[in-house]
Amino acid sequence: MQDSPPATQTLDHGHEHAVACNGGGVLGHPKVYLSLKEGRAVCPYCGKVLTETTDAEAKA
C-alpha cells in the first residue's frame, strides 16, 4: 500500500507564494493551486484553510 502525498504543499518561487490542495487521501478532490498573497487561502472544494509558514516554524 502506497502512502498518499500530503494534502498541502507550500511553494516558493521568488516573490510568488502558492499552495496546492488535493483534499488528501484516496477520495480527495482535483488538485487546485491557491495564492497566498494575503498570507492564507481557503480551498474552494474542501474548505481547508491554508497558511504560509516561515522556515523557523517549519523546523519546529
Biotite code that builds the C-alpha atoms (Angstrom):
import biotite.structure as struc

atoms = struc.array([
    struc.Atom([0.000, 0.000, 0.000], chain_id="A", res_id=1, res_name="MET", atom_name="CA", element="C"),
    struc.Atom([1.416, 3.363, -1.017], chain_id="A", res_id=2, res_name="GLN", atom_name="CA", element="C"),
    struc.Atom([1.075, 6.500, 1.114], chain_id="A", res_id=3, res_name="ASP", atom_name="CA", element="C"),
    struc.Atom([-0.789, 9.371, -0.497], chain_id="A", res_id=4, res_name="SER", atom_name="CA", element="C"),
    struc.Atom([1.057, 12.667, -0.980], chain_id="A", res_id=5, res_name="PRO", atom_name="CA", element="C"),
    struc.Atom([0.475, 15.451, 1.550], chain_id="A", res_id=6, res_name="PRO", atom_name="CA", element="C"),
    struc.Atom([-2.742, 17.404, 1.045], chain_id="A", res_id=7, res_name="ALA", atom_name="CA", element="C"),
    struc.Atom([-0.917, 20.716, 1.089], chain_id="A", res_id=8, res_name="THR", atom_name="CA", element="C"),
    struc.Atom([2.415, 21.868, -0.157], chain_id="A", res_id=9, res_name="GLN", atom_name="CA", element="C"),
    struc.Atom([3.957, 25.288, 0.160], chain_id="A", res_id=10, res_name="THR", atom_name="CA", element="C"),
    struc.Atom([5.729, 26.520, -2.949], chain_id="A", res_id=11, res_name="LEU", atom_name="CA", element="C"),
    struc.Atom([8.084, 29.488, -3.043], chain_id="A", res_id=12, res_name="ASP", atom_name="CA", element="C"),
    struc.Atom([9.118, 30.755, -6.484], chain_id="A", res_id=13, res_name="HIS", atom_name="CA", element="C"),
    struc.Atom([10.847, 34.061, -5.871], chain_id="A", res_id=14, res_name="GLY", atom_name="CA", element="C"),
    struc.Atom([8.141, 36.500, -4.750], chain_id="A", res_id=15, res_name="HIS", atom_name="CA", element="C"),
    struc.Atom([5.229, 34.262, -5.769], chain_id="A", res_id=16, res_name="GLU", atom_name="CA", element="C"),
    struc.Atom([3.687, 32.158, -2.986], chain_id="A", res_id=17, res_name="HIS", atom_name="CA", element="C"),
    struc.Atom([1.124, 29.426, -3.595], chain_id="A", res_id=18, res_name="ALA", atom_name="CA", element="C"),
    struc.Atom([-0.151, 26.202, -2.075], chain_id="A", res_id=19, res_name="VAL", atom_name="CA", element="C"),
    struc.Atom([-1.715, 23.123, -3.614], chain_id="A", res_id=20, res_name="ALA", atom_name="CA", element="C"),
    struc.Atom([-4.611, 21.202, -2.088], chain_id="A", res_id=21, res_name="CYS", atom_name="CA", element="C"),
    struc.Atom([-5.950, 17.841, -3.256], chain_id="A", res_id=22, res_name="ASN", atom_name="CA", element="C"),
    struc.Atom([-8.194, 17.068, -0.285], chain_id="A", res_id=23, res_name="GLY", atom_name="CA", element="C"),
    struc.Atom([-5.839, 14.334, 0.924], chain_id="A", res_id=24, res_name="GLY", atom_name="CA", element="C"),
    struc.Atom([-6.279, 10.604, 0.794], chain_id="A", res_id=25, res_name="GLY", atom_name="CA", element="C"),
    struc.Atom([-7.729, 8.436, -1.935], chain_id="A", res_id=26, res_name="VAL", atom_name="CA", element="C"),
    struc.Atom([-11.106, 10.179, -2.022], chain_id="A", res_id=27, res_name="LEU", atom_name="CA", element="C"),
    struc.Atom([-9.771, 13.721, -2.306], chain_id="A", res_id=28, res_name="GLY", atom_name="CA", element="C"),
    struc.Atom([-10.674, 16.275, -4.968], chain_id="A", res_id=29, res_name="HIS", atom_name="CA", element="C"),
    struc.Atom([-8.933, 17.658, -8.076], chain_id="A", res_id=30, res_name="PRO", atom_name="CA", element="C"),
    struc.Atom([-5.666, 19.394, -7.204], chain_id="A", res_id=31, res_name="LYS", atom_name="CA", element="C"),
    struc.Atom([-6.013, 23.164, -7.113], chain_id="A", res_id=32, res_name="VAL", atom_name="CA", element="C"),
    struc.Atom([-3.326, 25.809, -6.665], chain_id="A", res_id=33, res_name="TYR", atom_name="CA", element="C"),
    struc.Atom([-4.222, 28.759, -4.456], chain_id="A", res_id=34, res_name="LEU", atom_name="CA", element="C"),
    struc.Atom([-2.460, 32.093, -3.998], chain_id="A", res_id=35, res_name="SER", atom_name="CA", element="C"),
    struc.Atom([-1.076, 33.065, -0.596], chain_id="A", res_id=36, res_name="LEU", atom_name="CA", element="C"),
    struc.Atom([-0.701, 36.755, -1.446], chain_id="A", res_id=37, res_name="LYS", atom_name="CA", element="C"),
    struc.Atom([-2.641, 37.684, 1.695], chain_id="A", res_id=38, res_name="GLU", atom_name="CA", element="C"),
    struc.Atom([-0.897, 35.068, 3.867], chain_id="A", res_id=39, res_name="GLY", atom_name="CA", element="C"),
    struc.Atom([-3.703, 32.496, 3.704], chain_id="A", res_id=40, res_name="ARG", atom_name="CA", element="C"),
    struc.Atom([-6.072, 30.770, 1.303], chain_id="A", res_id=41, res_name="ALA", atom_name="CA", element="C"),
    struc.Atom([-9.234, 28.689, 1.619], chain_id="A", res_id=42, res_name="VAL", atom_name="CA", element="C"),
    struc.Atom([-9.742, 25.658, -0.628], chain_id="A", res_id=43, res_name="CYS", atom_name="CA", element="C"),
    struc.Atom([-12.998, 26.034, -2.583], chain_id="A", res_id=44, res_name="PRO", atom_name="CA", element="C"),
    struc.Atom([-13.527, 22.238, -2.602], chain_id="A", res_id=45, res_name="TYR", atom_name="CA", element="C"),
    struc.Atom([-12.907, 21.121, 0.987], chain_id="A", res_id=46, res_name="CYS", atom_name="CA", element="C"),
    struc.Atom([-12.770, 24.419, 2.900], chain_id="A", res_id=47, res_name="GLY", atom_name="CA", element="C"),
    struc.Atom([-9.321, 23.736, 4.329], chain_id="A", res_id=48, res_name="LYS", atom_name="CA", element="C"),
    struc.Atom([-7.588, 26.933, 5.478], chain_id="A", res_id=49, res_name="VAL", atom_name="CA", element="C"),
    struc.Atom([-4.006, 27.032, 4.225], chain_id="A", res_id=50, res_name="LEU", atom_name="CA", element="C"),
    struc.Atom([-1.456, 29.434, 5.680], chain_id="A", res_id=51, res_name="THR", atom_name="CA", element="C"),
    struc.Atom([2.111, 30.376, 4.921], chain_id="A", res_id=52, res_name="GLU", atom_name="CA", element="C"),
    struc.Atom([4.828, 29.282, 7.358], chain_id="A", res_id=53, res_name="THR", atom_name="CA", element="C"),
    struc.Atom([8.332, 30.606, 7.867], chain_id="A", res_id=54, res_name="THR", atom_name="CA", element="C"),
    struc.Atom([11.423, 28.392, 7.804], chain_id="A", res_id=55, res_name="ASP", atom_name="CA", element="C"),
    struc.Atom([11.628, 28.613, 11.615], chain_id="A", res_id=56, res_name="ALA", atom_name="CA", element="C"),
    struc.Atom([8.026, 27.418, 12.011], chain_id="A", res_id=57, res_name="GLU", atom_name="CA", element="C"),
    struc.Atom([8.584, 24.538, 9.579], chain_id="A", res_id=58, res_name="ALA", atom_name="CA", element="C"),
    struc.Atom([11.602, 23.281, 11.575], chain_id="A", res_id=59, res_name="LYS", atom_name="CA", element="C"),
    struc.Atom([9.771, 23.387, 14.955], chain_id="A", res_id=60, res_name="ALA", atom_name="CA", element="C"),
])
